[in-house]
């Protein structure tokens, strides 16, 4: 397990063990791989940044989120970097 993650917190699972998800590029429609611990990724065909649909993540409401997922991951997912 990665340091900083709370093993009991079910909301931190996608950050503890990231998995790829695929979303259509808004420019060309190509499928773009965006990992569960990322907000966006460039399209392999045209280079357009493809955003993950913003969901209600635990980092949006949990008071221990920064501590649980770690400051770096928290800042990246909140758009602070």
PDB file of N, CA, C and O in Angstrom:
ATOM      1  N   UNK A   1       0.836  -1.179   0.000  1.00  0.00           N
ATOM      2  CA  UNK A   1       0.000   0.000   0.000  1.00  0.00           C
ATOM      3  C   UNK A   1       0.881   1.241   0.000  1.00  0.00           C
ATOM      4  O   UNK A   1       1.945   1.253   0.619  1.00  0.00           O
ATOM      5  N   UNK A   2       0.440   2.281  -0.691  1.00  0.00           N
ATOM      6  CA  UNK A   2       1.177   3.522  -0.755  1.00  0.00           C
ATOM      7  C   UNK A   2       1.108   4.258   0.571  1.00  0.00           C
ATOM      8  O   UNK A   2       0.077   4.216   1.241  1.00  0.00           O
ATOM      9  N   UNK A   3       2.193   4.939   0.970  1.00  0.00           N
ATOM     10  CA  UNK A   3       2.162   5.685   2.218  1.00  0.00           C
ATOM     11  C   UNK A   3       1.135   6.818   2.146  1.00  0.00           C
ATOM     12  O   UNK A   3       0.961   7.439   1.098  1.00  0.00           O
ATOM     13  N   UNK A   4       0.466   7.079   3.255  1.00  0.00           N
ATOM     14  CA  UNK A   4      -0.485   8.179   3.322  1.00  0.00           C
ATOM     15  C   UNK A   4      -1.920   7.779   3.059  1.00  0.00           C
ATOM     16  O   UNK A   4      -2.830   8.531   3.408  1.00  0.00           O
ATOM     17  N   UNK A   5      -2.157   6.632   2.461  1.00  0.00           N
ATOM     18  CA  UNK A   5      -3.514   6.213   2.152  1.00  0.00           C
ATOM     19  C   UNK A   5      -4.129   5.466   3.325  1.00  0.00           C
ATOM     20  O   UNK A   5      -3.473   4.639   3.959  1.00  0.00           O
ATOM     21  N   UNK A   6      -5.366   5.757   3.603  1.00  0.00           N
ATOM     22  CA  UNK A   6      -6.103   5.073   4.652  1.00  0.00           C
ATOM     23  C   UNK A   6      -6.686   3.801   4.061  1.00  0.00           C
ATOM     24  O   UNK A   6      -7.545   3.859   3.180  1.00  0.00           O
ATOM     25  N   UNK A   7      -6.223   2.652   4.541  1.00  0.00           N
ATOM     26  CA  UNK A   7      -6.665   1.367   4.001  1.00  0.00           C
ATOM     27  C   UNK A   7      -8.151   1.120   4.234  1.00  0.00           C
ATOM     28  O   UNK A   7      -8.760   0.327   3.516  1.00  0.00           O
ATOM     29  N   UNK A   8      -8.742   1.779   5.219  1.00  0.00           N
ATOM     30  CA  UNK A   8     -10.143   1.579   5.534  1.00  0.00           C
ATOM     31  C   UNK A   8     -11.071   2.456   4.694  1.00  0.00           C
ATOM     32  O   UNK A   8     -12.274   2.199   4.650  1.00  0.00           O
ATOM     33  N   UNK A   9     -10.562   3.449   4.053  1.00  0.00           N
ATOM     34  CA  UNK A   9     -11.391   4.402   3.314  1.00  0.00           C
ATOM     35  C   UNK A   9     -11.698   3.866   1.913  1.00  0.00           C
ATOM     36  O   UNK A   9     -10.787   3.744   1.094  1.00  0.00           O
ATOM     37  N   UNK A  10     -12.964   3.543   1.622  1.00  0.00           N
ATOM     38  CA  UNK A  10     -13.291   3.022   0.294  1.00  0.00           C
ATOM     39  C   UNK A  10     -13.158   4.064  -0.810  1.00  0.00           C
ATOM     40  O   UNK A  10     -12.971   3.707  -1.973  1.00  0.00           O
ATOM     41  N   UNK A  11     -13.250   5.337  -0.467  1.00  0.00           N
ATOM     42  CA  UNK A  11     -13.143   6.390  -1.477  1.00  0.00           C
ATOM     43  C   UNK A  11     -11.745   6.586  -2.015  1.00  0.00           C
ATOM     44  O   UNK A  11     -11.575   7.142  -3.100  1.00  0.00           O
ATOM     45  N   UNK A  12     -10.737   6.140  -1.279  1.00  0.00           N
ATOM     46  CA  UNK A  12      -9.364   6.337  -1.745  1.00  0.00           C
ATOM     47  C   UNK A  12      -8.886   5.208  -2.652  1.00  0.00           C
ATOM     48  O   UNK A  12      -7.760   5.262  -3.146  1.00  0.00           O
ATOM     49  N   UNK A  13      -9.709   4.192  -2.884  1.00  0.00           N
ATOM     50  CA  UNK A  13      -9.329   3.060  -3.726  1.00  0.00           C
ATOM     51  C   UNK A  13      -8.814   3.443  -5.107  1.00  0.00           C
ATOM     52  O   UNK A  13      -7.772   2.942  -5.530  1.00  0.00           O
ATOM     53  N   UNK A  14      -9.534   4.340  -5.837  1.00  0.00           N
ATOM     54  CA  UNK A  14      -9.043   4.708  -7.167  1.00  0.00           C
ATOM     55  C   UNK A  14      -7.704   5.435  -7.150  1.00  0.00           C
ATOM     56  O   UNK A  14      -7.013   5.478  -8.167  1.00  0.00           O
ATOM     57  N   UNK A  15      -7.331   6.005  -6.009  1.00  0.00           N
ATOM     58  CA  UNK A  15      -6.048   6.697  -5.902  1.00  0.00           C
ATOM     59  C   UNK A  15      -4.960   5.746  -5.420  1.00  0.00           C
ATOM     60  O   UNK A  15      -3.797   5.881  -5.800  1.00  0.00           O
ATOM     61  N   UNK A  16      -5.341   4.779  -4.578  1.00  0.00           N
ATOM     62  CA  UNK A  16      -4.385   3.790  -4.073  1.00  0.00           C
ATOM     63  C   UNK A  16      -3.957   2.844  -5.178  1.00  0.00           C
ATOM     64  O   UNK A  16      -2.775   2.522  -5.304  1.00  0.00           O
ATOM     65  N   UNK A  17      -4.916   2.399  -5.980  1.00  0.00           N
ATOM     66  CA  UNK A  17      -4.649   1.456  -7.058  1.00  0.00           C
ATOM     67  C   UNK A  17      -5.281   1.994  -8.339  1.00  0.00           C
ATOM     68  O   UNK A  17      -6.347   1.536  -8.751  1.00  0.00           O
ATOM     69  N   UNK A  18      -4.621   2.969  -8.967  1.00  0.00           N
ATOM     70  CA  UNK A  18      -5.189   3.591 -10.167  1.00  0.00           C
ATOM     71  C   UNK A  18      -5.422   2.581 -11.285  1.00  0.00           C
ATOM     72  O   UNK A  18      -4.662   1.628 -11.457  1.00  0.00           O
ATOM     73  N   UNK A  19      -6.488   2.815 -12.036  1.00  0.00           N
ATOM     74  CA  UNK A  19      -6.822   1.986 -13.193  1.00  0.00           C
ATOM     75  C   UNK A  19      -7.132   2.900 -14.370  1.00  0.00           C
ATOM     76  O   UNK A  19      -7.591   4.025 -14.174  1.00  0.00           O
ATOM     77  N   UNK A  20      -6.889   2.430 -15.590  1.00  0.00           N
ATOM     78  CA  UNK A  20      -7.212   3.256 -16.752  1.00  0.00           C
ATOM     79  C   UNK A  20      -8.713   3.245 -17.044  1.00  0.00           C
ATOM     80  O   UNK A  20      -9.392   2.235 -16.862  1.00  0.00           O
ATOM     81  N   UNK A  21      -9.201   4.374 -17.491  1.00  0.00           N
ATOM     82  CA  UNK A  21     -10.559   4.503 -18.005  1.00  0.00           C
ATOM     83  C   UNK A  21     -10.431   5.201 -19.354  1.00  0.00           C
ATOM     84  O   UNK A  21      -9.442   5.891 -19.603  1.00  0.00           O
ATOM     85  N   UNK A  22     -11.408   5.029 -20.213  1.00  0.00           N
ATOM     86  CA  UNK A  22     -11.325   5.602 -21.555  1.00  0.00           C
ATOM     87  C   UNK A  22     -12.477   6.555 -21.793  1.00  0.00           C
ATOM     88  O   UNK A  22     -13.626   6.264 -21.461  1.00  0.00           O
ATOM     89  N   UNK A  23     -12.147   7.719 -22.385  1.00  0.00           N
ATOM     90  CA  UNK A  23     -13.118   8.756 -22.676  1.00  0.00           C
ATOM     91  C   UNK A  23     -12.880   9.260 -24.099  1.00  0.00           C
ATOM     92  O   UNK A  23     -11.738   9.274 -24.561  1.00  0.00           O
ATOM     93  N   UNK A  24     -13.923   9.667 -24.793  1.00  0.00           N
ATOM     94  CA  UNK A  24     -13.736  10.170 -26.152  1.00  0.00           C
ATOM     95  C   UNK A  24     -13.093  11.560 -26.154  1.00  0.00           C
ATOM     96  O   UNK A  24     -13.439  12.423 -25.347  1.00  0.00           O
ATOM     97  N   UNK A  25     -12.171  11.750 -27.062  1.00  0.00           N
ATOM     98  CA  UNK A  25     -11.551  13.060 -27.248  1.00  0.00           C
ATOM     99  C   UNK A  25     -12.635  14.041 -27.721  1.00  0.00           C
ATOM    100  O   UNK A  25     -13.398  13.718 -28.631  1.00  0.00           O
ATOM    101  N   UNK A  26     -12.710  15.231 -27.117  1.00  0.00           N
ATOM    102  CA  UNK A  26     -13.736  16.180 -27.528  1.00  0.00           C
ATOM    103  C   UNK A  26     -13.499  16.767 -28.926  1.00  0.00           C
ATOM    104  O   UNK A  26     -14.404  17.358 -29.517  1.00  0.00           O
ATOM    105  N   UNK A  27     -12.283  16.600 -29.447  1.00  0.00           N
ATOM    106  CA  UNK A  27     -11.955  17.164 -30.762  1.00  0.00           C
ATOM    107  C   UNK A  27     -12.135  16.146 -31.895  1.00  0.00           C
ATOM    108  O   UNK A  27     -12.760  16.445 -32.912  1.00  0.00           O
ATOM    109  N   UNK A  28     -11.580  14.936 -31.707  1.00  0.00           N
ATOM    110  CA  UNK A  28     -11.587  13.975 -32.819  1.00  0.00           C
ATOM    111  C   UNK A  28     -12.351  12.680 -32.515  1.00  0.00           C
ATOM    112  O   UNK A  28     -12.588  11.883 -33.422  1.00  0.00           O
ATOM    113  N   UNK A  29     -12.738  12.461 -31.257  1.00  0.00           N
ATOM    114  CA  UNK A  29     -13.496  11.266 -30.916  1.00  0.00           C
ATOM    115  C   UNK A  29     -12.660  10.043 -30.575  1.00  0.00           C
ATOM    116  O   UNK A  29     -13.208   9.023 -30.157  1.00  0.00           O
ATOM    117  N   UNK A  30     -11.353  10.124 -30.743  1.00  0.00           N
ATOM    118  CA  UNK A  30     -10.458   9.012 -30.394  1.00  0.00           C
ATOM    119  C   UNK A  30     -10.610   8.683 -28.908  1.00  0.00           C
ATOM    120  O   UNK A  30     -10.834   9.578 -28.093  1.00  0.00           O
ATOM    121  N   UNK A  31     -10.489   7.410 -28.558  1.00  0.00           N
ATOM    122  CA  UNK A  31     -10.552   7.020 -27.157  1.00  0.00           C
ATOM    123  C   UNK A  31      -9.241   7.379 -26.462  1.00  0.00           C
ATOM    124  O   UNK A  31      -8.159   7.032 -26.938  1.00  0.00           O
ATOM    125  N   UNK A  32      -9.350   8.080 -25.331  1.00  0.00           N
ATOM    126  CA  UNK A  32      -8.181   8.552 -24.593  1.00  0.00           C
ATOM    127  C   UNK A  32      -8.150   7.871 -23.227  1.00  0.00           C
ATOM    128  O   UNK A  32      -9.144   7.852 -22.502  1.00  0.00           O
ATOM    129  N   UNK A  33      -7.001   7.321 -22.898  1.00  0.00           N
ATOM    130  CA  UNK A  33      -6.813   6.676 -21.604  1.00  0.00           C
ATOM    131  C   UNK A  33      -6.519   7.744 -20.547  1.00  0.00           C
ATOM    132  O   UNK A  33      -5.558   8.504 -20.661  1.00  0.00           O
ATOM    133  N   UNK A  34      -7.371   7.782 -19.515  1.00  0.00           N
ATOM    134  CA  UNK A  34      -7.163   8.676 -18.378  1.00  0.00           C
ATOM    135  C   UNK A  34      -7.240   7.807 -17.128  1.00  0.00           C
ATOM    136  O   UNK A  34      -8.257   7.160 -16.878  1.00  0.00           O
ATOM    137  N   UNK A  35      -6.179   7.793 -16.357  1.00  0.00           N
ATOM    138  CA  UNK A  35      -6.132   6.962 -15.165  1.00  0.00           C
ATOM    139  C   UNK A  35      -6.992   7.574 -14.063  1.00  0.00           C
ATOM    140  O   UNK A  35      -7.239   8.780 -14.057  1.00  0.00           O
ATOM    141  N   UNK A  36      -7.448   6.731 -13.126  1.00  0.00           N
ATOM    142  CA  UNK A  36      -8.354   7.186 -12.075  1.00  0.00           C
ATOM    143  C   UNK A  36      -7.712   8.187 -11.117  1.00  0.00           C
ATOM    144  O   UNK A  36      -8.424   8.840 -10.355  1.00  0.00           O
ATOM    145  N   UNK A  37      -6.392   8.323 -11.135  1.00  0.00           N
ATOM    146  CA  UNK A  37      -5.737   9.324 -10.291  1.00  0.00           C
ATOM    147  C   UNK A  37      -5.308  10.549 -11.100  1.00  0.00           C
ATOM    148  O   UNK A  37      -4.470  11.329 -10.648  1.00  0.00           O
ATOM    149  N   UNK A  38      -5.879  10.720 -12.296  1.00  0.00           N
ATOM    150  CA  UNK A  38      -5.588  11.866 -13.158  1.00  0.00           C
ATOM    151  C   UNK A  38      -6.881  12.602 -13.488  1.00  0.00           C
ATOM    152  O   UNK A  38      -7.974  12.044 -13.397  1.00  0.00           O
ATOM    153  N   UNK A  39      -6.733  13.859 -13.870  1.00  0.00           N
ATOM    154  CA  UNK A  39      -7.892  14.652 -14.300  1.00  0.00           C
ATOM    155  C   UNK A  39      -7.994  14.718 -15.817  1.00  0.00           C
ATOM    156  O   UNK A  39      -9.084  14.885 -16.362  1.00  0.00           O
ATOM    157  N   UNK A  40      -6.855  14.587 -16.501  1.00  0.00           N
ATOM    158  CA  UNK A  40      -6.850  14.724 -17.955  1.00  0.00           C
ATOM    159  C   UNK A  40      -5.653  14.006 -18.547  1.00  0.00           C
ATOM    160  O   UNK A  40      -4.715  13.625 -17.846  1.00  0.00           O
ATOM    161  N   UNK A  41      -5.713  13.833 -19.868  1.00  0.00           N
ATOM    162  CA  UNK A  41      -4.628  13.202 -20.597  1.00  0.00           C
ATOM    163  C   UNK A  41      -4.714  13.655 -22.053  1.00  0.00           C
ATOM    164  O   UNK A  41      -5.812  13.889 -22.557  1.00  0.00           O
ATOM    165  N   UNK A  42      -3.577  13.782 -22.735  1.00  0.00           N
ATOM    166  CA  UNK A  42      -3.626  14.198 -24.136  1.00  0.00           C
ATOM    167  C   UNK A  42      -4.105  13.076 -25.049  1.00  0.00           C
ATOM    168  O   UNK A  42      -3.800  11.905 -24.822  1.00  0.00           O
ATOM    169  N   UNK A  43      -4.846  13.437 -26.066  1.00  0.00           N
ATOM    170  CA  UNK A  43      -5.312  12.487 -27.057  1.00  0.00           C
ATOM    171  C   UNK A  43      -4.117  11.969 -27.855  1.00  0.00           C
ATOM    172  O   UNK A  43      -3.294  12.765 -28.305  1.00  0.00           O
ATOM    173  N   UNK A  44      -4.003  10.651 -28.039  1.00  0.00           N
ATOM    174  CA  UNK A  44      -2.870  10.113 -28.792  1.00  0.00           C
ATOM    175  C   UNK A  44      -2.936  10.443 -30.287  1.00  0.00           C
ATOM    176  O   UNK A  44      -1.927  10.357 -30.987  1.00  0.00           O
ATOM    177  N   UNK A  45      -4.116  10.818 -30.773  1.00  0.00           N
ATOM    178  CA  UNK A  45      -4.276  11.108 -32.195  1.00  0.00           C
ATOM    179  C   UNK A  45      -4.046  12.586 -32.508  1.00  0.00           C
ATOM    180  O   UNK A  45      -3.291  12.915 -33.424  1.00  0.00           O
ATOM    181  N   UNK A  46      -4.696  13.484 -31.750  1.00  0.00           N
ATOM    182  CA  UNK A  46      -4.618  14.905 -32.097  1.00  0.00           C
ATOM    183  C   UNK A  46      -3.962  15.784 -31.026  1.00  0.00           C
ATOM    184  O   UNK A  46      -3.686  16.959 -31.272  1.00  0.00           O
ATOM    185  N   UNK A  47      -3.713  15.214 -29.833  1.00  0.00           N
ATOM    186  CA  UNK A  47      -3.042  15.962 -28.780  1.00  0.00           C
ATOM    187  C   UNK A  47      -3.947  16.820 -27.898  1.00  0.00           C
ATOM    188  O   UNK A  47      -3.467  17.440 -26.949  1.00  0.00           O
ATOM    189  N   UNK A  48      -5.236  16.866 -28.191  1.00  0.00           N
ATOM    190  CA  UNK A  48      -6.158  17.660 -27.387  1.00  0.00           C
ATOM    191  C   UNK A  48      -6.264  17.069 -25.986  1.00  0.00           C
ATOM    192  O   UNK A  48      -6.420  15.858 -25.829  1.00  0.00           O
ATOM    193  N   UNK A  49      -6.178  17.923 -24.970  1.00  0.00           N
ATOM    194  CA  UNK A  49      -6.333  17.450 -23.594  1.00  0.00           C
ATOM    195  C   UNK A  49      -7.772  16.977 -23.400  1.00  0.00           C
ATOM    196  O   UNK A  49      -8.723  17.710 -23.673  1.00  0.00           O
ATOM    197  N   UNK A  50      -7.915  15.757 -22.930  1.00  0.00           N
ATOM    198  CA  UNK A  50      -9.226  15.170 -22.694  1.00  0.00           C
ATOM    199  C   UNK A  50      -9.430  15.071 -21.191  1.00  0.00           C
ATOM    200  O   UNK A  50      -8.626  14.467 -20.481  1.00  0.00           O
ATOM    201  N   UNK A  51     -10.505  15.668 -20.720  1.00  0.00           N
ATOM    202  CA  UNK A  51     -10.785  15.726 -19.296  1.00  0.00           C
ATOM    203  C   UNK A  51     -11.651  14.560 -18.845  1.00  0.00           C
ATOM    204  O   UNK A  51     -12.549  14.118 -19.561  1.00  0.00           O
ATOM    205  N   UNK A  52     -11.367  14.079 -17.663  1.00  0.00           N
ATOM    206  CA  UNK A  52     -12.229  13.086 -17.020  1.00  0.00           C
ATOM    207  C   UNK A  52     -13.474  13.830 -16.557  1.00  0.00           C
ATOM    208  O   UNK A  52     -13.356  14.937 -16.030  1.00  0.00           O
ATOM    209  N   UNK A  53     -14.656  13.263 -16.735  1.00  0.00           N
ATOM    210  CA  UNK A  53     -15.859  13.911 -16.208  1.00  0.00           C
ATOM    211  C   UNK A  53     -15.711  14.080 -14.695  1.00  0.00           C
ATOM    212  O   UNK A  53     -15.378  13.132 -13.984  1.00  0.00           O
ATOM    213  N   UNK A  54     -15.956  15.271 -14.225  1.00  0.00           N
ATOM    214  CA  UNK A  54     -15.775  15.575 -12.793  1.00  0.00           C
ATOM    215  C   UNK A  54     -16.921  14.970 -12.002  1.00  0.00           C
ATOM    216  O   UNK A  54     -18.086  15.313 -12.204  1.00  0.00           O
ATOM    217  N   UNK A  55     -16.575  14.076 -11.108  1.00  0.00           N
ATOM    218  CA  UNK A  55     -17.558  13.417 -10.258  1.00  0.00           C
ATOM    219  C   UNK A  55     -17.423  13.970  -8.846  1.00  0.00           C
ATOM    220  O   UNK A  55     -16.485  14.711  -8.550  1.00  0.00           O
ATOM    221  N   UNK A  56     -18.337  13.619  -8.000  1.00  0.00           N
ATOM    222  CA  UNK A  56     -18.254  14.000  -6.603  1.00  0.00           C
ATOM    223  C   UNK A  56     -17.246  13.073  -5.926  1.00  0.00           C
ATOM    224  O   UNK A  56     -17.609  12.001  -5.443  1.00  0.00           O
ATOM    225  N   UNK A  57     -15.998  13.485  -5.893  1.00  0.00           N
ATOM    226  CA  UNK A  57     -14.936  12.688  -5.299  1.00  0.00           C
ATOM    227  C   UNK A  57     -14.866  12.927  -3.801  1.00  0.00           C
ATOM    228  O   UNK A  57     -15.287  13.975  -3.312  1.00  0.00           O
ATOM    229  N   UNK A  58     -14.341  11.968  -3.086  1.00  0.00           N
ATOM    230  CA  UNK A  58     -14.191  12.112  -1.636  1.00  0.00           C
ATOM    231  C   UNK A  58     -13.342  13.324  -1.288  1.00  0.00           C
ATOM    232  O   UNK A  58     -13.520  13.916  -0.224  1.00  0.00           O
ATOM    233  N   UNK A  59     -12.418  13.703  -2.169  1.00  0.00           N
ATOM    234  CA  UNK A  59     -11.575  14.863  -1.878  1.00  0.00           C
ATOM    235  C   UNK A  59     -12.384  16.154  -1.849  1.00  0.00           C
ATOM    236  O   UNK A  59     -11.912  17.166  -1.330  1.00  0.00           O
ATOM    237  N   UNK A  60     -13.588  16.133  -2.396  1.00  0.00           N
ATOM    238  CA  UNK A  60     -14.434  17.326  -2.398  1.00  0.00           C
ATOM    239  C   UNK A  60     -15.166  17.538  -1.080  1.00  0.00           C
ATOM    240  O   UNK A  60     -15.591  18.655  -0.784  1.00  0.00           O
ATOM    241  N   UNK A  61     -15.318  16.498  -0.294  1.00  0.00           N
ATOM    242  CA  UNK A  61     -16.108  16.647   0.918  1.00  0.00           C
ATOM    243  C   UNK A  61     -15.481  16.079   2.190  1.00  0.00           C
ATOM    244  O   UNK A  61     -15.887  16.464   3.287  1.00  0.00           O
ATOM    245  N   UNK A  62     -14.519  15.190   2.080  1.00  0.00           N
ATOM    246  CA  UNK A  62     -13.947  14.550   3.269  1.00  0.00           C
ATOM    247  C   UNK A  62     -12.912  15.460   3.933  1.00  0.00           C
ATOM    248  O   UNK A  62     -11.981  15.919   3.270  1.00  0.00           O
ATOM    249  N   UNK A  63     -13.065  15.725   5.240  1.00  0.00           N
ATOM    250  CA  UNK A  63     -12.108  16.596   5.927  1.00  0.00           C
ATOM    251  C   UNK A  63     -10.709  15.991   6.049  1.00  0.00           C
ATOM    252  O   UNK A  63      -9.754  16.719   6.319  1.00  0.00           O
ATOM    253  N   UNK A  64     -10.568  14.696   5.859  1.00  0.00           N
ATOM    254  CA  UNK A  64      -9.253  14.050   5.953  1.00  0.00           C
ATOM    255  C   UNK A  64      -8.665  13.720   4.588  1.00  0.00           C
ATOM    256  O   UNK A  64      -7.676  12.992   4.501  1.00  0.00           O
ATOM    257  N   UNK A  65      -9.249  14.236   3.540  1.00  0.00           N
ATOM    258  CA  UNK A  65      -8.842  13.866   2.181  1.00  0.00           C
ATOM    259  C   UNK A  65      -7.373  14.147   1.897  1.00  0.00           C
ATOM    260  O   UNK A  65      -6.668  13.279   1.383  1.00  0.00           O
ATOM    261  N   UNK A  66      -6.906  15.337   2.222  1.00  0.00           N
ATOM    262  CA  UNK A  66      -5.501  15.677   1.938  1.00  0.00           C
ATOM    263  C   UNK A  66      -4.566  14.703   2.648  1.00  0.00           C
ATOM    264  O   UNK A  66      -3.584  14.245   2.063  1.00  0.00           O
ATOM    265  N   UNK A  67      -4.861  14.390   3.882  1.00  0.00           N
ATOM    266  CA  UNK A  67      -4.053  13.456   4.662  1.00  0.00           C
ATOM    267  C   UNK A  67      -4.153  12.038   4.095  1.00  0.00           C
ATOM    268  O   UNK A  67      -3.156  11.318   4.045  1.00  0.00           O
ATOM    269  N   UNK A  68      -5.336  11.644   3.675  1.00  0.00           N
ATOM    270  CA  UNK A  68      -5.580  10.285   3.197  1.00  0.00           C
ATOM    271  C   UNK A  68      -4.898  10.000   1.858  1.00  0.00           C
ATOM    272  O   UNK A  68      -4.209   8.990   1.718  1.00  0.00           O
ATOM    273  N   UNK A  69      -5.084  10.873   0.885  1.00  0.00           N
ATOM    274  CA  UNK A  69      -4.531  10.611  -0.447  1.00  0.00           C
ATOM    275  C   UNK A  69      -3.149  11.212  -0.649  1.00  0.00           C
ATOM    276  O   UNK A  69      -2.463  10.885  -1.618  1.00  0.00           O
ATOM    277  N   UNK A  70      -2.736  12.093   0.263  1.00  0.00           N
ATOM    278  CA  UNK A  70      -1.436  12.738   0.154  1.00  0.00           C
ATOM    279  C   UNK A  70      -1.556  14.103  -0.488  1.00  0.00           C
ATOM    280  O   UNK A  70      -2.401  14.319  -1.356  1.00  0.00           O
ATOM    281  N   UNK A  71      -0.710  15.019  -0.062  1.00  0.00           N
ATOM    282  CA  UNK A  71      -0.783  16.408  -0.520  1.00  0.00           C
ATOM    283  C   UNK A  71      -0.610  16.565  -2.023  1.00  0.00           C
ATOM    284  O   UNK A  71      -1.299  17.371  -2.649  1.00  0.00           O
ATOM    285  N   UNK A  72       0.314  15.793  -2.607  1.00  0.00           N
ATOM    286  CA  UNK A  72       0.585  15.925  -4.047  1.00  0.00           C
ATOM    287  C   UNK A  72      -0.625  15.489  -4.883  1.00  0.00           C
ATOM    288  O   UNK A  72      -1.043  16.203  -5.794  1.00  0.00           O
ATOM    289  N   UNK A  73      -1.178  14.322  -4.572  1.00  0.00           N
ATOM    290  CA  UNK A  73      -2.342  13.821  -5.306  1.00  0.00           C
ATOM    291  C   UNK A  73      -3.534  14.748  -5.076  1.00  0.00           C
ATOM    292  O   UNK A  73      -4.265  15.073  -6.012  1.00  0.00           O
ATOM    293  N   UNK A  74      -3.725  15.169  -3.833  1.00  0.00           N
ATOM    294  CA  UNK A  74      -4.831  16.068  -3.495  1.00  0.00           C
ATOM    295  C   UNK A  74      -4.748  17.364  -4.317  1.00  0.00           C
ATOM    296  O   UNK A  74      -5.733  17.784  -4.923  1.00  0.00           O
ATOM    297  N   UNK A  75      -3.573  17.985  -4.331  1.00  0.00           N
ATOM    298  CA  UNK A  75      -3.393  19.241  -5.077  1.00  0.00           C
ATOM    299  C   UNK A  75      -3.636  19.038  -6.566  1.00  0.00           C
ATOM    300  O   UNK A  75      -4.271  19.876  -7.208  1.00  0.00           O
ATOM    301  N   UNK A  76      -3.140  17.938  -7.123  1.00  0.00           N
ATOM    302  CA  UNK A  76      -3.323  17.682  -8.554  1.00  0.00           C
ATOM    303  C   UNK A  76      -4.796  17.511  -8.898  1.00  0.00           C
ATOM    304  O   UNK A  76      -5.281  18.065  -9.884  1.00  0.00           O
ATOM    305  N   UNK A  77      -5.502  16.741  -8.079  1.00  0.00           N
ATOM    306  CA  UNK A  77      -6.931  16.490  -8.364  1.00  0.00           C
ATOM    307  C   UNK A  77      -7.807  17.691  -8.095  1.00  0.00           C
ATOM    308  O   UNK A  77      -8.880  17.811  -8.687  1.00  0.00           O
ATOM    309  N   UNK A  78      -7.384  18.581  -7.221  1.00  0.00           N
ATOM    310  CA  UNK A  78      -8.151  19.794  -6.941  1.00  0.00           C
ATOM    311  C   UNK A  78      -7.756  20.924  -7.906  1.00  0.00           C
ATOM    312  O   UNK A  78      -8.330  22.012  -7.856  1.00  0.00           O
ATOM    313  N   UNK A  79      -6.783  20.665  -8.778  1.00  0.00           N
ATOM    314  CA  UNK A  79      -6.364  21.686  -9.746  1.00  0.00           C
ATOM    315  C   UNK A  79      -5.502  22.770  -9.134  1.00  0.00           C
ATOM    316  O   UNK A  79      -5.476  23.895  -9.633  1.00  0.00           O
ATOM    317  N   UNK A  80      -4.794  22.451  -8.060  1.00  0.00           N
ATOM    318  CA  UNK A  80      -3.972  23.435  -7.375  1.00  0.00           C
ATOM    319  C   UNK A  80      -2.556  23.494  -7.913  1.00  0.00           C
ATOM    320  O   UNK A  80      -1.755  24.300  -7.441  1.00  0.00           O
ATOM    321  N   UNK A  81      -2.227  22.656  -8.894  1.00  0.00           N
ATOM    322  CA  UNK A  81      -0.854  22.665  -9.435  1.00  0.00           C
ATOM    323  C   UNK A  81      -0.852  23.241 -10.815  1.00  0.00           C
ATOM    324  O   UNK A  81       0.203  23.337 -11.443  1.00  0.00           O
TER     325      UNK A  81
END
